[in-house]
Amino acid sequence: MLVLGIETTCDETAAAVVERQRDGSGKILSNIVRSQTSEHARFGGVVPEIAARAHVDLLDGIVGQAMKDANVGFAQLSAVAAAAGPGLIGGVIVGLTTAKAIAMVHDTPLIAVNHLEAHALTPRLTCALAFPYCLFLASGGHTQIVAVVGVGKYVRLGTTVDDAMGEAFDKVAKMLSLPYPGGPEVERAAAGGDAKRFAFPRPMLGRPDANFSLSGLKTAVRNEANRLTPLEPQDVSDLCASFQAAVLESTADRLSVGLRLFHEQFGPPRALVAAGGVAANHAIRGALQDVASKAQTTLIIPPPALCTDNGAMIAWAGAERMALGLTDTMDAPPRARWLLDANATAPVGFANTRAGF
């Protein structure tokens, strides 16, 4: 089975061709990603209108390159998959409309993929992982703990009640005048800092639920930064190190609760899986390994190129759904918001308005 995948939910324009074998294993034949970081850097964040225009300009060429690198023709495709949400609606429309056009012209099945489901299923592309497993999804717009029970079967065990983790990293970077994108810059600055200099709060520590909260921690960093202004380079490093340490301790606690809830409902998880751009943070990876070890399970983190947004994860999710006969019609809608767990509701105090919540 050959599937073309298209990803345009935020600021990466991507396309890939993935092959799924009859035994359920996968192989990436091509994976082209064009980041728009330089276009958005001077604004300190993603500008939806700029992102959508860039997708329009870039996508046809990227799809063509993905097909060329895979050495396949459109007539050989088993399906065309596109991220239909959640995400910035302008970009989602561009990708989904392109996929529909390809599917119509070549009489090929269309699969409208939930971007979050693509993250959830990615580890099954890179290793032979059976269901059920526990997913920690942490990116710029999402922070969730999810029980991945099967294709199309997800139970959210915890989520953020305010800022997503990647969003908090980016906002802390911005308030400390670090370059965009902020997450890697905070990690870099933290490496030379004193994590014990500032006693920042550990949000939600000890609570029986598995939800996250980072807004108060972010405010605590701002208050200390304002108190110390003008900031010296060492102040910035110490603030980043102290902030990151608080995130690590809070995350470890929240994940421990999430794994306990998973065990109570579904039995021992086959693995703890981390996905999303935040999973590229080396300190967070170390914390996740400690949590997995204490829970006596395996930590699986896909390669960095598959943690961040890419076309291969969309193609693979399409292939997984296609294998079960799950396809979509041409009236499949683009969605700015699309919960992975259809039965989940926003927690009390939830105020995040970013895509996907």
Phi, psi and omega in degrees: 000126178248128182231131172269130179243139182234130182233120180215030188283339182220247185243022168244127172262119189216150174211149182205158172240126181236141177252130176249124181278167180295334180277004177093356179280159183232159178216130178274118179270332175200154180202097184255125180230129175242108179280146178257021185308315183296326180292330185258349188303318184289348177262353179073016180174173183283128175261113187306318182294319178295319180299314182297317179296321179296320177300317179300316182291325191261331196298315182303316179294323181289320175298316179300319179293321179297319179292320180295314181296326180281346180060044177229157176257162182299328180294340180275350183290140174275334180194160172242124181245141177221145174291113182264008180140175349285157179167189178291119194299324179300314178293319179301318179299318180300310183292316182291320178297320178297316179296320179296319180297315179297316181297320181291314183297321186256009178052051184244141178302145178254139175231117178269109189263136168285120182307323180290324176296324178299315175300318184295327185265350184307319181299337178285345174281325187264343178205164182279082183253124179267159174280155356267155174219165184257128182252129169253108182256114182225117181213195179296327185244356186222137168221109185215153167245123189229136170275116178266099186271329180181176177298121182080004182236104186224140177234118179282123180263336179195155178207174178279146176263357177209254183285142168286160186296312179297323178298318179296318177299316181295321182289322176296317178301317182294318181290340178261010177062034174272153183296161175264142358286143194280330185306306179297329179291321176296316179298318180296315180293324182296332182300332180255016185250169178262109184288349182259359184293321182243130182269075181283153180294155175252094188298137172068008184303129175085358180288149182286339176274174183250026181279161180245156171210127182233357182296316181294322177296316178301319179295322179297321177296316180299318181297317178294319179298318179294323181293327185268351183306133003282141184278134171273158180307322180290328175300315180298315180297318180292321177297316179295317181295318180292320176297312182297322179297320178294319178298317182297314182294318179295317181297317179300318179293315182295320180290325177298318177294316179301318179293325176295316178297321177301311183299319181295325185265328189231000184085188182297132178288147177292335180189162165258121183249135175246135179217163183101161185301328181295335180295348177280348179290121186294323179294319179293322176301318179297318179295320179295322179296320177297317180297314180298319180297316180294329179273001179056047175226173183265137173268128176236123176233118178301162176307149183310322181295340179258354175281318177279171185297135182200164182282333182297322181292327177290316178299318182293317177299321176298318180294319179298318180289320179300322181297337178260007180077021183264099177238173184234161178269171183289352177263014176303126187273150168285143184230128173286327179235137181199102181291141176288317175263106185297339182267358182284150175234159179293135178292160177301133180090359182295129183224006184286130180249009179290162183303138173100353181246000000 
